[in-house]
Amino acid sequence: MRVTVDGVPVALPEDATLLTALRAAGADVPALCHDERLTPVGSCRTCLVRVGGRDLAACVTPAENGAEIQVQRDDLPGLRHDAVRLIVSALAPYALEGDGELARTCRELGIAPETDQQGAGRGRDDSHPFVHLDRDLCIACGRCVRMCAEVQGTFALTLTGRGSETVVAPGTGGSWADSDCVACGGCVDTCPTGALTEPGLPVGTWRGNLTSTRTTCGYCGVGCTLDVLTRDGQVAAVRPARDGPVNQGHACVKGRFAHGFLRSPERLTQPLLRRASGLEPVSWAEALDRIAREIRAAITEAGPDSLAAISSARSTNEENYLLQKFMRVVVGTNNVDNCSRLCHSPSAAGLTAAFGLAGGTDGFEDVEQADCLLVAGANPVEAHPVAGARLLQRVLRGARLIVADPRAVGLAGHADVHLRPRPGTNVALFNGLARVLLTEGLLDEEFLRQRATGLPQLTELLDGYRPQQVATITGVPAAGLIAAARLFGQAERPAIVYGLGVTEHLHGTDGVRTLANLAILRGAVGTTRGYGVNPLRGQNNVQGASDMGALPDLLPGYGKVRDPVARDRAEQVWGARLPRHDGLRIPQMFAAARAGDLRVLWIIGEDVATTDPDANEVVAALSSCPLVISQELFLSETARHADVVLPAASWLEKDGTFVNFDRRFQRVRPALAPPGQARTDFAIIGALAAACGSDLGCSTPAEALAECGRVAPVFAGISHERLDREGAVPWPCPDPALPGVARLYQDRFATEDGKAHLAAVPYLPPGESADDDYPLILITGRRWAHYNSGNMTRRSGNLELDCEDRLDVHPADAARRAVRDGDPVIVESRHGRASLVARVTEEVARGQVFCAFHFPSSRVNALTSSHADTVTSCPEYKVTAVRLCQGKSQ
């Protein structure tokens, strides 16, 4: 399509508006109600143009082929000037100050405040820690309302009042702090006037006097691209990048606002060494010398396997790579693991067994093209808010949605079918869905013949999973099971997204395998007929930590320790002979410490005393180990039990890369220097290697990633230089001249026979069940305002949004125990007790309770058991039998 703008010819796509044409021609007109991310409304009339004698709002008018658009002729500039002047006349004079969109527009049009202009006197709302409202600057453009609805999907805002009194307000009435706002900040970003601001950064002030550093968020595994704005060595604000490949200009409360921890007086700034009187500050030289002496002594007296390290999903790829190399080359042991053991190790095992690689099958752009989404055991609206918002928008645009989760939270309220299985019965549920697909012929038979194996064995097994039998096991009505299976089976492009509600079970790997069965039966993986099976990763670099080989049985790139080919390649690059046997997993490390077999335990960036299951036993392991090293930002519960505490840099102070949940490598860049004597994990590992008399051969993170590519060819095409140029590259990427592979298995699967493997896996009961003594089942997870143990978010303004751990209790269970909303309660299990505050809600089912673990003082993980996935040792966080009583902790 071609049009002219004041005589200048412009070529346009078919769905273009007149405003698109103006901008393509370089014609600048105000558009105060318009944001290209949002549905246009044409309410402000400041973008008036003339076509065929008619004056039209350019933002809402479709362009037509051959149209002659007039912008600067005759009275048009004056009409736009008058429209802006009318808007400004109702505002306070300071509306024209600063560098916001409205103020810039007024300067360009020569509009100044009237000498008698007073504004409406409608007042402010500063109740919220992150979003402040000045009603006297609101022009009722509705951009914030549309941002909240169309991008975030929270629908927390509305326009209230009539005529010139119309202003934005929380939809629930009352103050902003008491509203449904989840503080994504999108309303602040889109506001053209400064009516909505964030504290400490008035609208527009960042443009000239702040330094901007592009990096990748260090909270969850979505991998949002952020621009960090700094001034005088402090973070002034964090803005989501409009061109971020995953977040596309969106963020959540954690990535955007939870940077206050950087300024916390509790930041560790120098090494600490335990002496008789407790932990005392020492020099780096003394701390490193103590550790090096202990390492050498342990190797000499008890052998390399008397040492172990827990790497960090919060550290960069390069830091994880360097740590596992240190353990294997300097120490001589495979005793290295990371927190994926506690969350997504069943994903790695299950996806590898089914398809061949230990990552999700498709890029997120493909997943959100699905016409039917099965979201299982995940609450992305709270745990992965940006991904959750994008999934919700897909559903609001017409995709069908099946949610499989015991709780009625997040996306469940928008589901066509919400399946609420009893905790621990996922395998029966997924087998039941597969049974309906089989019996109703909702299969891709050609795909199954040519690209899959195991159908006869699965068919035989599924004879025992008729809908009514599954209903007895899971509590899911047979009609709901059948309806869900039909939705999934009749979809043209289904996709599966899942989370820790699938993996953190006694049979978590089986859960992943049976979920993968559904995609295979539909031919929805490695084809254009669906978008596979995709795990939502919990921590920012839990995928990358495993990719880099911070695992006891796997080398970088998932080469097996026992595979001579993979081991020989690593030995050639590293110039050292590697141990041939698998190392200890995290639970085995703790067991070895309690048994007296572990002499040194090095823990990087993990508060295991708070986050790991059966916390009392974890603390016992830390107390039993002769040397515990904690590398941390703060004196966490784990650090309090350490013998040496090393002050580490945060993600905002590091150089390197992360890998997000859909396998994208993205750059991490330092916006600030670490405080005091704190160092990056990369620098600490290198310094300790030097103290031990070794040189790891990588002086910079860029060199470490390049070396990793030689050890693991699957990453050989990825480098810092390429990422700086291209922004993000998914693995596999073995060639720097070729793009990474976002959608896997289009030609063949990565299994030995090149086929997808169906799994005939029977349902087995969870490790614990309710009984007369412990009649409730506890599920643990996250809430939207905090992250993991809360070490960072509790030291930011997020604490004002959520200040305690709460126990969700069904009204019937609460009434039976005379528990009211807000009551303090004691929760007891067979393993420990926790102090919480009751929240009475129907989000949980009868007989079930839910809580997060963001506040160490609650000791939630003292409740959870040592039961773990039989394949990977992933803990059974999602099923713990508990009892409940009123009272305060004793």
Secondary structure, DSSP 8 states (H G I E B T S, - for coil): -EEEETTEEEE--TT-BHHHHHHHHT-----TT--TTS-----S-TTEEEETTEEEETTTSB--TT-EEESSSTTHHHHHHHHHHHHHTTS-GGGGSTTSHHHHHHHHHT----TT-------EE--SSS-EEEGGG-----HHHHHIIIII----EEEESSGGG-EEEETTSS-STTSS-----HHHHH-SSSSEEBTTB-TTTHHHH-EEEEEE-SSSTT--EEEEEEETTEEEEEEE-TT-TTTTT---HHHHHTTGGGG-TT---S-EEEETTEEEE--HHHHHHHHHHHHHHHHHHH-GGGEEEE--TTS-HHHHHHHHHIIIIII----EE-GGGGTTHHHHHHHHHHHSSSS-SS-HHHHTT-SEEEEES--HHHHSHHHHHHHHHHHHTT-EEEEE-SS--GGGGG-SEEE---TT-HHHHHHHHHHHHHHTT-S-HHHHHHHEE-HHHHHHHHTT--HHHHHHHH---HHHHHHHHHHHHH-SSEEEEE-HHHHSSTTHHHHHHHHHHHHHHTT-SSSSS---EEE--SSTTHHHHHHTT-SSSB-GGG-BTT-HHHHHHHHHHHTS----S----HHHHHHHHHHT---EEEEES--HHHHSSSHHHHHHHHHHSSEEEEEESS--HHHHT-SEEEEB--GGG--EEEE-TT-EEEEE--SS--STT-B-HHHHHHHHHHHTT---S--SHHHHHHHHHHH-GGGTT--HHHHHHHSEEES----TTS---SS--SS--SSTTSSEE---------S----SSS-EEEEEE--TT--TT-TTGGGSTHHHH--S-EEEE-HHHHHHTT--TT-EEEEEESS-EEEEEEEE-TTS-TTEEEEE---GGG-GGGTS-S-B-TTT--B-TT-EEEEEEES---
